[in-house]
């Protein structure tokens, strides 16, 4: 599918179209949610994470999200975090840059935490999902 879209883009716009690249983004708050979000609304964000730091992907209030794609420009470690009891379970490290299809259901109380395993460089990651409640 990607090859088809790339070929179609070149056909429509010519070969001189620049390829997309990651850009450095300023740090954003841990919770980024739309106040009037509804079921099936798209939840997308990109964030920069400093070396050795974490960033939380966490819906507000009683909302629930299903995350289905992660994109990243360097290695990332995924953790599930349960706010009551401060329980963290580290479950996978992906080697970047790349994208990874996932199915991760999150709430305000149990959410996804992205950890930058690097001790010297920041990383940028994006998530794509849908609101389920």
C-alpha positions in Angstrom: 0.0 0.0 0.0 2.8 2.4 0.9 4.5 1.8 -2.5 1.2 2.5 -4.3 0.7 5.8 -2.4 4.3 6.8 -3.1 4.0 6.0 -6.8 0.7 7.9 -6.9 2.3 10.9 -5.2 5.2 10.9 -7.6 2.8 10.6 -10.5 0.6 13.5 -9.4 3.2 15.8 -8.0 6.5 14.8 -9.6 9.6 13.3 -8.2 10.8 16.5 -6.6 8.3 16.4 -3.7 10.3 16.2 -0.5 9.8 13.1 1.7 8.3 13.7 5.2 10.7 13.8 8.1 10.4 14.1 11.9 10.8 17.5 13.3 11.7 18.6 16.8 8.7 19.6 18.8 8.5 21.5 22.1 7.4 19.5 25.2 3.7 19.3 25.6 1.6 18.5 28.7 1.2 14.9 29.7 -2.6 14.9 29.1 -3.7 16.2 25.7 -7.4 15.7 25.1 -10.2 17.5 23.4 -12.8 18.9 25.8 -15.7 17.9 23.6 -14.3 14.6 22.3 -16.8 11.9 21.4 -16.7 8.2 20.7 -14.8 7.5 17.4 -13.1 10.8 17.5 -9.5 10.5 16.3 -6.8 11.0 18.9 -3.4 12.0 17.4 -0.4 13.8 18.9 3.3 14.0 18.4 5.7 14.7 21.3 9.3 15.2 22.1 10.8 13.2 25.0 14.1 14.3 26.5 16.9 11.7 27.1 16.0 9.3 29.9 12.5 11.0 30.4 9.0 9.7 29.9 5.8 11.0 28.3 2.2 9.8 29.2 -0.5 9.1 26.7 -3.5 9.5 28.9 -7.1 10.4 28.2 -8.8 12.9 30.4 -11.6 12.1 33.0 -13.7 9.1 32.1 -12.6 8.9 28.4 -11.1 5.7 27.0 -8.9 5.4 23.9 -7.7 2.6 21.7 -4.2 3.4 20.4 -3.5 1.6 17.1 -0.3 3.1 15.7 3.0 4.4 17.2 5.6 6.2 15.1 9.0 7.1 16.5 12.4 8.4 15.3 14.5 6.5 17.8 14.3 3.6 20.2 11.3 3.7 22.6 10.2 1.6 25.5 6.5 1.2 26.2 5.2 1.0 29.7 1.7 0.6 31.1 1.2 2.7 34.2 -1.6 2.4 36.8 -1.9 5.6 38.7 -3.5 4.1 41.8 -0.6 2.4 43.5 1.9 3.8 41.0 2.4 0.4 39.3 4.6 0.4 36.1 5.0 -2.6 33.8 7.6 -2.2 31.1 6.6 -4.5 28.3 8.5 -3.9 25.1 11.3 -1.8 23.5 11.0 -1.0 19.8 14.1 -0.2 17.8 13.7 3.1 15.8 13.2 4.9 13.7 10.0 3.2 12.6 6.3 2.7 13.1 4.5 -0.1 15.0 0.9 -1.2 14.7 -0.5 -1.8 18.2 -3.8 -2.4 20.0 -3.6 -0.8 23.4 -6.7 0.2 25.4 -6.0 3.1 27.8 -8.0 5.0 30.4 -7.2 7.9 32.7 -6.2 5.4 35.5 -4.3 2.9 33.4 -2.4 4.5 30.5 0.6 4.3 28.2 3.9 5.7 29.2 6.6 6.2 26.5 10.1 6.0 27.9 13.2 7.3 26.1 15.9 4.7 26.8 18.6 7.0 25.5 20.9 8.7 28.0 22.1 11.3 25.5 19.4 12.2 22.8 15.8 13.2 22.7 13.3 11.4 20.6 10.0 12.3 18.9 7.0 9.9 18.8 3.5 10.1 17.5 0.4 8.1 18.4 -2.8 7.5 16.5 -6.0 6.2 18.0 -9.7 6.5 18.5 -11.8 7.4 21.5 -13.9 4.4 22.6 -15.8 5.9 25.5 
